[in-house]
């Protein structure tokens, strides 16, 4: 498909068996991205994050420090999901609406887990930062900015574990819906 964004009708799943079910762009005539498209994207991204941390924690590969860190990050991701799902109401994606896919061996080692976490957290942070510039609702802009700050903390924790460098770049990259979708799409079966 040429243009993709996450879409969920109430009670339906987002993913078809053979391919990701990404809907056409939801851009208004004046060129502004519909707030709903951003909400749908980040709620799906939060569900991916929850699945990632659940699998990482269940892997038995993490030491006590990472278990504690990942448990807290998972708690944050749940709160992010709950806040965004509340905005979408009954049409919000729910656990089980997606099938997630990770590279072979992702959960076989700490290194594999950290690589996946860094890739997903980078894309999720970029999605929130990109949406902040396009959302029409000031309430949503504020919430997305606050969640982006939390996602940056997650990324810093992973950077510390990977490179012993917990502080990342000065200006994280903002991603538009298409760019964020492109980065997250490989993790959706």
C-alpha positions, -999 to 999 in steps of 0.1 A, spaced: 0 0 0 12 35 -8 2 55 23 -4 38 57 -15 48 91 -30 27 118 -68 24 118 -91 5 141 -129 3 139 -146 -5 172 -141 -42 180 -121 -50 149 -84 -60 146 -59 -38 128 -40 -65 111 -51 -87 84 -35 -121 82 -13 -114 52 -3 -78 56 -4 -49 80 -38 -31 78 -28 5 75 -54 30 63 -50 59 40 -37 92 52 -62 112 72 -52 147 62 -78 175 62 -82 198 32 -61 225 48 -32 200 51 -34 195 89 -31 159 101 -62 147 118 -56 143 156 -73 109 154 -46 95 131 -19 104 156 -40 89 184 -44 57 165 -7 55 157 5 60 192 -20 37 208 -8 9 185 28 19 193 20 17 231 6 -18 226 37 -28 208 58 -14 237 38 -33 262 42 -65 243 79 -58 240 85 -53 277 63 -82 286 84 -105 264 116 -90 276 106 -94 313 95 -130 306 127 -139 288 147 -146 319 177 -129 303 176 -96 322 196 -90 353 180 -75 384 188 -39 374 172 -42 340 142 -61 354 136 -32 377 141 -6 349 119 -25 324 92 -31 350 90 6 356 91 14 319 63 -11 313 43 7 340 48 40 322 38 24 289 6 11 304 -2 46 317 5 61 283 -17 35 266 -45 41 291 -44 79 286 -44 76 248 -71 49 247 -93 70 269 -92 97 242 -102 73 215 -129 57 236 -144 23 224 -126 25 191 -91 23 208 -70 -7 199 -68 -32 227 -43 -59 237 -48 -88 213 -58 -66 184 -23 -70 169 1 -97 162 37 -85 168 68 -98 151 104 -94 162 136 -105 145 147 -140 152 166 -143 184 155 -109 198 147 -124 232 176 -149 234 200 -123 248 202 -90 266 219 -75 236 190 -86 213 164 -73 237 182 -39 240 185 -35 202 148 -41 198 139 -17 227 162 10 213 146 7 178 110 8 191 116 35 217 133 57 191 103 54 168 77 59 195 95 90 208 97 103 172 60 97 167 50 117 198 74 145 189 61 147 154 25 147 165 31 176 189 36 198 159 4 187 141 -22 182 168 -50 207 168 -59 201 204 -37 220 229 -47 194 256 -34 166 233 -2 186 225 5 189 261 -1 152 268 20 141 239 48 164 249 48 149 284 46 114 271 75 122 248 96 133 278 89 99 294 97 80 262 130 100 261 138 87 296 131 52 284 155 57 256 181 71 279 179 41 302 184 18 272 213 39 260 229 36 294 225 -2 293 239 -5 257 267 21 256 271 31 292 259 65 279 225 73 294 222 108 278 213 108 242 213 133 214 204 170 221 175 171 196 157 138 192 142 134 157 105 142 153 87 117 129 56 124 109 29 97 109 43 81 77 79 80 90 68 66 124 47 40 107 76 30 85 98 24 115 72 5 135 57 -15 107 84 -43 108 73 -52 143 37 -58 133 31 -93 119 
